[in-house]
């Protein structure tokens, strides 16, 4: 174990240098294990990040869809446009608008 003051250990350059020293003292087998470990950590972080991005995208799509439905309901309730016009305006099918219309009655 290295005897280094806490102030030095908290500096990024020193931390990096210590890691290089530790790495250089590894046997071939330890170095392979070390590389495998960090590869798995990297893969796990990538998978977590990908899952978070997908969840955010899904949540955003669901939010947009809910907002679209809310606006369609308002237009239906105010009898402002025809089903065809609403479908065209919101880029949805007429069947979709009709389903919402049935729910709002």
DSSP file (Angstrom, degrees, kcal/mol; ACC not computed):
  #  RESIDUE AA STRUCTURE BP1 BP2  ACC     N-H-->O    O-->H-N    N-H-->O    O-->H-N    TCO  KAPPA ALPHA  PHI   PSI    X-CA   Y-CA   Z-CA
    1    1 A X              0   0    0      0, 0.0     2,-0.3     0, 0.0     0, 0.0   0.000 360.0 360.0 360.0 138.5    0.0    0.0    0.0
    2    2 A X        -     0   0    0      1,-0.0     2,-0.9     2,-0.0    16,-0.0  -0.581 360.0-139.3 -83.5 142.5    1.3    3.5   -0.9
    3    3 A X        +     0   0    0     -2,-0.3     2,-0.4     2,-0.0    -1,-0.0  -0.831  43.0 149.8-102.9  96.3    1.7    6.1    1.8
    4    4 A X        -     0   0    0     -2,-0.9    -2,-0.0     2,-0.0     5,-0.0  -0.972  49.1-104.9-129.5 141.0    0.4    9.3    0.1
    5    5 A X     >  -     0   0    0     -2,-0.4     4,-2.1     1,-0.1     3,-0.3  -0.264  28.9-118.2 -64.2 152.6   -1.2   12.2    1.8
    6    6 A X  H  > S+     0   0    0      1,-0.2     4,-1.6     2,-0.2    -1,-0.1   0.840 112.8  59.4 -59.6 -36.3   -5.0   12.6    1.3
    7    7 A X  H  4 S+     0   0    0      1,-0.2     4,-0.3     2,-0.2    -1,-0.2   0.908 108.2  44.1 -61.4 -42.6   -4.5   15.9   -0.4
    8    8 A X  H >4 S+     0   0    0     -3,-0.3     3,-1.6     1,-0.2     6,-0.3   0.905 109.1  56.1 -69.5 -41.0   -2.4   14.3   -3.1
    9    9 A X  H 3< S+     0   0    0     -4,-2.1    -1,-0.2     1,-0.3    -2,-0.2   0.818 101.2  59.4 -62.1 -30.3   -4.7   11.3   -3.6
   10   10 A X  T 3< S+     0   0    0     -4,-1.6     2,-0.4    -5,-0.2    -1,-0.3   0.557  84.2  96.1 -77.6  -7.5   -7.6   13.7   -4.3
   11   11 A X  S <> S-     0   0    0     -3,-1.6     4,-2.5    -4,-0.3     3,-0.3  -0.716  74.6-138.4 -86.0 131.1   -5.8   15.2   -7.3
   12   12 A X  H  > S+     0   0    0     -2,-0.4     4,-2.4     1,-0.2     5,-0.2   0.868 101.3  53.0 -57.8 -40.8   -6.9   13.6  -10.6
   13   13 A X  H  > S+     0   0    0      1,-0.2     4,-2.2     2,-0.2    -1,-0.2   0.895 111.1  47.1 -63.5 -39.4   -3.3   13.5  -12.0
   14   14 A X  H  > S+     0   0    0     -3,-0.3     4,-2.6    -6,-0.3    -2,-0.2   0.914 110.5  51.8 -68.8 -43.1   -2.1   11.7   -8.9
   15   15 A X  H  X S+     0   0    0     -4,-2.5     4,-2.2    -7,-0.2    -2,-0.2   0.929 111.4  48.0 -57.2 -45.2   -4.9    9.2   -8.9
   16   16 A X  H  X S+     0   0    0     -4,-2.4     4,-2.2     1,-0.2    -1,-0.2   0.909 111.0  50.2 -63.8 -42.5   -4.2    8.5  -12.6
   17   17 A X  H  X S+     0   0    0     -4,-2.2     4,-2.2     1,-0.2    -1,-0.2   0.894 109.5  51.5 -63.3 -39.9   -0.5    8.0  -11.9
   18   18 A X  H  X S+     0   0    0     -4,-2.6     4,-2.7     2,-0.2    -1,-0.2   0.914 108.6  51.3 -63.2 -42.5   -1.2    5.7   -9.0
   19   19 A X  H  X S+     0   0    0     -4,-2.2     4,-2.8     1,-0.2    -2,-0.2   0.910 109.3  50.2 -61.5 -41.9   -3.4    3.6  -11.3
   20   20 A X  H  X S+     0   0    0     -4,-2.2     4,-2.4     2,-0.2    -1,-0.2   0.898 110.9  50.0 -63.3 -39.3   -0.7    3.4  -13.9
   21   21 A X  H  X S+     0   0    0     -4,-2.2     4,-1.0     2,-0.2    -2,-0.2   0.932 112.3  46.6 -63.7 -45.5    1.8    2.3  -11.1
   22   22 A X  H >< S+     0   0    0     -4,-2.7     3,-0.7     1,-0.2     4,-0.4   0.932 113.2  50.0 -61.0 -45.0   -0.6   -0.4   -9.9
   23   23 A X  H >< S+     0   0    0     -4,-2.8     3,-1.5     1,-0.2    -1,-0.2   0.897 106.7  54.2 -61.5 -41.4   -1.3   -1.6  -13.4
   24   24 A X  H 3< S+     0   0    0     -4,-2.4    -1,-0.2     1,-0.3    -2,-0.2   0.723 105.2  54.8 -69.0 -19.5    2.4   -1.8  -14.3
   25   25 A X  T << S+     0   0    0     -4,-1.0    -1,-0.3    -3,-0.7    -2,-0.2   0.478  86.1 109.6 -91.5  -1.9    3.0   -4.1  -11.3
   26   26 A X    <   -     0   0    0     -3,-1.5     2,-0.1    -4,-0.4    -3,-0.0  -0.409  69.7-122.8 -72.9 147.4    0.4   -6.6  -12.3
   27   27 A X     >  -     0   0    0     -2,-0.1     4,-2.8     1,-0.1     5,-0.2  -0.339  36.6 -98.3 -74.0 170.6    1.3  -10.0  -13.6
   28   28 A X  H  > S+     0   0    0      1,-0.2     4,-2.2     2,-0.2     5,-0.2   0.918 126.8  48.0 -59.3 -43.2    0.1  -11.0  -17.0
   29   29 A X  H  > S+     0   0    0      2,-0.2     4,-2.2     1,-0.2    -1,-0.2   0.913 112.5  48.0 -64.8 -43.5   -2.9  -12.9  -15.5
   30   30 A X  H  > S+     0   0    0      1,-0.2     4,-2.9     2,-0.2    -2,-0.2   0.892 110.9  51.9 -64.2 -39.3   -3.8  -10.0  -13.2
   31   31 A X  H  X S+     0   0    0     -4,-2.8     4,-2.6     2,-0.2    -2,-0.2   0.890 109.1  49.6 -65.1 -39.8   -3.6   -7.6  -16.1
   32   32 A X  H  X S+     0   0    0     -4,-2.2     4,-2.5     2,-0.2    -2,-0.2   0.912 113.1  47.0 -63.8 -42.7   -5.9   -9.8  -18.1
   33   33 A X  H  X S+     0   0    0     -4,-2.2     4,-2.8     2,-0.2    -2,-0.2   0.922 111.7  51.1 -62.9 -44.2   -8.4   -9.9  -15.2
   34   34 A X  H  X S+     0   0    0     -4,-2.9     4,-2.3     1,-0.2    -2,-0.2   0.924 112.3  45.9 -59.5 -46.7   -8.1   -6.2  -14.7
   35   35 A X  H  X S+     0   0    0     -4,-2.6     4,-2.2     2,-0.2    -1,-0.2   0.904 112.9  50.2 -64.1 -42.0   -8.8   -5.5  -18.4
   36   36 A X  H  X S+     0   0    0     -4,-2.5     4,-2.3     2,-0.2    -2,-0.2   0.907 109.7  51.6 -62.8 -42.1  -11.7   -8.0  -18.4
   37   37 A X  H  X S+     0   0    0     -4,-2.8     4,-2.2     1,-0.2    -2,-0.2   0.946 112.2  44.3 -60.3 -49.5  -13.1   -6.3  -15.3
   38   38 A X  H  X S+     0   0    0     -4,-2.3     4,-2.4     1,-0.2    -1,-0.2   0.827 110.5  55.5 -69.5 -29.8  -13.0   -2.8  -16.8
   39   39 A X  H  X S+     0   0    0     -4,-2.2     4,-2.5     2,-0.2    -1,-0.2   0.920 109.5  46.8 -63.4 -42.8  -14.4   -4.1  -20.1
   40   40 A X  H  X S+     0   0    0     -4,-2.3     4,-2.5     2,-0.2    -2,-0.2   0.882 111.5  51.0 -67.9 -37.2  -17.4   -5.5  -18.1
   41   41 A X  H  X S+     0   0    0     -4,-2.2     4,-2.5     2,-0.2    -1,-0.2   0.924 111.5  48.3 -63.0 -43.8  -17.8   -2.2  -16.2
   42   42 A X  H  X S+     0   0    0     -4,-2.4     4,-2.3     2,-0.2    -2,-0.2   0.917 111.9  48.5 -63.3 -44.3  -17.8   -0.3  -19.5
   43   43 A X  H  X S+     0   0    0     -4,-2.5     4,-2.6     2,-0.2    -1,-0.2   0.912 111.7  50.4 -62.1 -42.6  -20.4   -2.7  -21.1
   44   44 A X  H  X S+     0   0    0     -4,-2.5     4,-2.6     2,-0.2    -2,-0.2   0.918 110.5  48.4 -63.2 -43.8  -22.6   -2.4  -18.0
   45   45 A X  H  X S+     0   0    0     -4,-2.5     4,-2.7     1,-0.2    -1,-0.2   0.896 111.7  50.7 -62.9 -39.2  -22.5    1.4  -18.1
   46   46 A X  H  X S+     0   0    0     -4,-2.3     4,-2.7     2,-0.2    -2,-0.2   0.917 111.2  47.9 -64.4 -43.2  -23.2    1.4  -21.8
   47   47 A X  H  X S+     0   0    0     -4,-2.6     4,-2.4     2,-0.2    -2,-0.2   0.908 113.0  48.0 -64.1 -42.2  -26.2   -0.9  -21.3
   48   48 A X  H  X S+     0   0    0     -4,-2.6     4,-2.5     2,-0.2    -2,-0.2   0.929 112.6  48.6 -63.9 -45.2  -27.5    1.2  -18.4
   49   49 A X  H  X S+     0   0    0     -4,-2.7     4,-2.6     1,-0.2    -2,-0.2   0.925 111.5  49.8 -61.3 -44.6  -27.1    4.4  -20.5
   50   50 A X  H  X S+     0   0    0     -4,-2.7     4,-2.5     1,-0.2    -1,-0.2   0.907 111.1  49.2 -61.1 -42.0  -28.9    2.8  -23.4
   51   51 A X  H  X S+     0   0    0     -4,-2.4     4,-2.4     2,-0.2    -1,-0.2   0.896 111.2  49.7 -64.5 -40.3  -31.8    1.7  -21.2
   52   52 A X  H  X S+     0   0    0     -4,-2.5     4,-2.4     2,-0.2    -2,-0.2   0.913 111.2  48.8 -64.9 -42.3  -32.0    5.2  -19.7
   53   53 A X  H  X S+     0   0    0     -4,-2.6     4,-2.6     2,-0.2    -2,-0.2   0.926 112.3  48.4 -62.9 -44.9  -32.1    6.8  -23.2
   54   54 A X  H  X S+     0   0    0     -4,-2.5     4,-2.7     1,-0.2    -2,-0.2   0.907 111.3  50.3 -62.2 -41.4  -34.8    4.3  -24.4
   55   55 A X  H  X S+     0   0    0     -4,-2.4     4,-2.6     2,-0.2    -1,-0.2   0.908 111.5  48.0 -63.7 -41.8  -36.9    5.0  -21.2
   56   56 A X  H  X S+     0   0    0     -4,-2.4     4,-2.4     2,-0.2    -2,-0.2   0.917 112.6  48.4 -64.5 -42.8  -36.6    8.8  -21.8
   57   57 A X  H  X S+     0   0    0     -4,-2.6     4,-2.5     2,-0.2    -2,-0.2   0.912 112.6  48.4 -63.5 -42.1  -37.5    8.4  -25.4
   58   58 A X  H  X S+     0   0    0     -4,-2.7     4,-2.6     2,-0.2    -2,-0.2   0.929 112.1  48.9 -63.6 -44.8  -40.5    6.2  -24.5
   59   59 A X  H  X S+     0   0    0     -4,-2.6     4,-2.3     1,-0.2    -2,-0.2   0.885 111.4  50.1 -61.7 -39.2  -41.6    8.6  -21.9
   60   60 A X  H  X S+     0   0    0     -4,-2.4     4,-2.5     2,-0.2    -1,-0.2   0.925 111.2  48.2 -65.8 -44.3  -41.3   11.5  -24.3
   61   61 A X  H  X S+     0   0    0     -4,-2.5     4,-2.6     1,-0.2    -2,-0.2   0.913 112.2  49.3 -62.1 -42.5  -43.4    9.7  -26.9
   62   62 A X  H  X S+     0   0    0     -4,-2.6     4,-2.6     2,-0.2    -1,-0.2   0.896 111.3  49.8 -64.2 -39.7  -46.0    8.8  -24.4
   63   63 A X  H  X S+     0   0    0     -4,-2.3     4,-2.3     2,-0.2    -2,-0.2   0.906 111.5  48.0 -64.5 -42.2  -46.2   12.4  -23.2
   64   64 A X  H  X S+     0   0    0     -4,-2.5     4,-2.5     2,-0.2    -2,-0.2   0.915 112.3  49.9 -63.8 -42.8  -46.5   13.7  -26.8
   65   65 A X  H  X S+     0   0    0     -4,-2.6     4,-2.4     2,-0.2    -2,-0.2   0.914 110.7  48.8 -63.4 -43.3  -49.3   11.1  -27.4
   66   66 A X  H  X S+     0   0    0     -4,-2.6     4,-2.4     1,-0.2    -1,-0.2   0.906 112.0  49.3 -63.1 -41.3  -51.2   12.1  -24.3
   67   67 A X  H  X S+     0   0    0     -4,-2.3     4,-2.3     2,-0.2    -2,-0.2   0.906 110.1  51.2 -64.0 -41.4  -50.9   15.8  -25.3
   68   68 A X  H  X S+     0   0    0     -4,-2.5     4,-2.4     2,-0.2    -2,-0.2   0.923 110.7  48.3 -61.1 -45.4  -52.1   15.0  -28.8
   69   69 A X  H  X S+     0   0    0     -4,-2.4     4,-2.6     1,-0.2    -2,-0.2   0.907 110.1  52.2 -62.7 -42.7  -55.1   13.1  -27.3
   70   70 A X  H  X S+     0   0    0     -4,-2.4     4,-1.9     1,-0.2    -1,-0.2   0.919 111.5  46.1 -60.0 -44.4  -55.9   15.9  -25.0
   71   71 A X  H  X S+     0   0    0     -4,-2.3     4,-2.2     2,-0.2    -1,-0.2   0.887 111.2  51.9 -67.3 -38.9  -55.9   18.4  -27.8
   72   72 A X  H  X S+     0   0    0     -4,-2.4     4,-2.7     1,-0.2    -2,-0.2   0.925 108.3  52.2 -62.5 -43.4  -58.0   16.2  -30.0
   73   73 A X  H  X S+     0   0    0     -4,-2.6     4,-2.9     1,-0.2    -2,-0.2   0.906 108.3  51.0 -58.9 -42.5  -60.6   15.9  -27.2
   74   74 A X  H  X S+     0   0    0     -4,-1.9     4,-1.9     2,-0.2    -1,-0.2   0.928 111.7  46.4 -62.0 -45.1  -60.8   19.6  -26.9
   75   75 A X  H  <>S+     0   0    0     -4,-2.2     5,-1.9     2,-0.2     4,-0.4   0.900 113.5  49.2 -65.9 -39.8  -61.4   20.1  -30.6
   76   76 A X  H ><5S+     0   0    0     -4,-2.7     3,-1.3     1,-0.2    -2,-0.2   0.942 110.7  50.0 -62.9 -47.3  -64.0   17.3  -30.6
   77   77 A X  H 3<5S+     0   0    0     -4,-2.9    -1,-0.2     1,-0.3    -2,-0.2   0.833 113.0  46.4 -61.9 -33.4  -65.8   18.8  -27.6
   78   78 A X  T 3<5S-     0   0    0     -4,-1.9    -1,-0.3    -5,-0.2    -2,-0.2   0.475 103.3-135.0 -88.4  -1.8  -65.9   22.2  -29.2
   79   79 A X  T < 5 +     0   0    0     -3,-1.3    -3,-0.2    -4,-0.4    -2,-0.1   0.890  56.6 143.2  51.2  45.1  -67.1   20.7  -32.5
   80   80 A X      < +     0   0    0     -5,-1.9     2,-0.3    -6,-0.1    -4,-0.1   0.841  58.8  18.7 -85.1 -36.1  -64.6   22.8  -34.3
   81   81 A X  S    S-     0   0    0     -6,-0.4    -1,-0.1     1,-0.0     2,-0.1  -0.881  79.4-101.8-135.3 162.7  -63.4   20.4  -37.1
   82   82 A X     >  -     0   0    0     -2,-0.3     4,-2.6     1,-0.1     5,-0.2  -0.355  39.6-106.4 -77.3 165.4  -64.5   17.3  -38.8
   83   83 A X  H  > S+     0   0    0      1,-0.2     4,-2.6     2,-0.2     5,-0.2   0.916 122.9  51.4 -57.6 -44.1  -63.0   13.9  -38.0
   84   84 A X  H  > S+     0   0    0      1,-0.2     4,-2.2     2,-0.2    -1,-0.2   0.900 110.2  48.0 -61.0 -43.4  -61.1   14.0  -41.3
   85   85 A X  H  > S+     0   0    0      2,-0.2     4,-2.7     1,-0.2    -1,-0.2   0.898 111.9  49.5 -66.1 -41.0  -59.7   17.5  -40.5
   86   86 A X  H  X S+     0   0    0     -4,-2.6     4,-2.5     2,-0.2    -2,-0.2   0.934 110.7  50.2 -63.1 -45.9  -58.7   16.5  -37.0
   87   87 A X  H  X>S+     0   0    0     -4,-2.6     5,-2.2     1,-0.2     4,-0.6   0.913 113.9  45.3 -58.3 -44.1  -57.0   13.3  -38.3
   88   88 A X  H ><5S+     0   0    0     -4,-2.2     3,-0.6     3,-0.2    -1,-0.2   0.917 112.3  51.2 -67.0 -43.3  -55.1   15.4  -41.0
   89   89 A X  H 3<5S+     0   0    0     -4,-2.7    -2,-0.2     1,-0.2    -1,-0.2   0.898 120.0  33.9 -61.3 -43.1  -54.1   18.1  -38.5
   90   90 A X  H 3<5S-     0   0    0     -4,-2.5    -1,-0.2    -5,-0.2    -2,-0.2   0.364 107.4-121.1 -97.9   4.7  -52.7   15.7  -35.9
   91   91 A X  T <<5S+     0   0    0     -4,-0.6     2,-0.3    -3,-0.6    -3,-0.2   0.928  71.2 122.7  54.7  50.1  -51.4   13.2  -38.5
   92   92 A X      < -     0   0    0     -5,-2.2    -1,-0.2    -6,-0.2    -2,-0.1  -0.826  67.0 -89.0-129.3 170.3  -53.4   10.3  -37.1
   93   93 A X     >  -     0   0    0     -2,-0.3     4,-1.7     1,-0.1     5,-0.1  -0.411  29.5-120.6 -78.5 158.3  -56.0    8.0  -38.6
   94   94 A X  H  > S+     0   0    0      1,-0.2     4,-2.6     2,-0.2     5,-0.2   0.862 115.5  59.0 -64.6 -34.3  -59.6    8.8  -38.7
   95   95 A X  H  > S+     0   0    0      2,-0.2     4,-2.3     1,-0.2    -1,-0.2   0.898 103.2  52.3 -59.6 -40.5  -60.3    5.6  -36.7
   96   96 A X  H  > S+     0   0    0      2,-0.2     4,-2.0     1,-0.2    -1,-0.2   0.928 110.6  46.8 -61.1 -46.0  -58.0    6.9  -34.0
   97   97 A X  H  X S+     0   0    0     -4,-1.7     4,-2.6     1,-0.2    -2,-0.2   0.898 110.8  52.8 -63.3 -40.9  -60.0   10.2  -33.9
   98   98 A X  H  X S+     0   0    0     -4,-2.6     4,-2.3     2,-0.2    -1,-0.2   0.887 106.7  52.5 -63.7 -38.9  -63.3    8.2  -33.8
   99   99 A X  H  X S+     0   0    0     -4,-2.3     4,-1.7     2,-0.2    -1,-0.2   0.928 111.6  46.1 -61.7 -44.5  -62.1    6.1  -30.9
  100  100 A X  H  X S+     0   0    0     -4,-2.0     4,-1.6     1,-0.2    -2,-0.2   0.904 110.0  54.7 -64.5 -39.7  -61.3    9.3  -28.9
  101  101 A X  H  X S+     0   0    0     -4,-2.6     4,-0.7     1,-0.2    -2,-0.2   0.897 106.8  50.5 -60.8 -41.2  -64.6   10.8  -29.9
  102  102 A X  H  < S+     0   0    0     -4,-2.3     3,-0.5     1,-0.2    -1,-0.2   0.861 109.7  51.6 -64.3 -35.9  -66.4    7.7  -28.5
  103  103 A X  H  < S+     0   0    0     -4,-1.7    -1,-0.2     1,-0.2    -2,-0.2   0.793 105.9  54.7 -71.9 -28.4  -64.5    8.1  -25.2
  104  104 A X  H  <        0   0    0     -4,-1.6    -1,-0.2     1,-0.2    -2,-0.2   0.634 360.0 360.0 -83.6 -12.7  -65.4   11.8  -24.8
  105  105 A X     <        0   0    0     -4,-0.7    -1,-0.2    -3,-0.5    -2,-0.1   0.484 360.0 360.0 -77.8 360.0  -69.1   11.2  -25.1
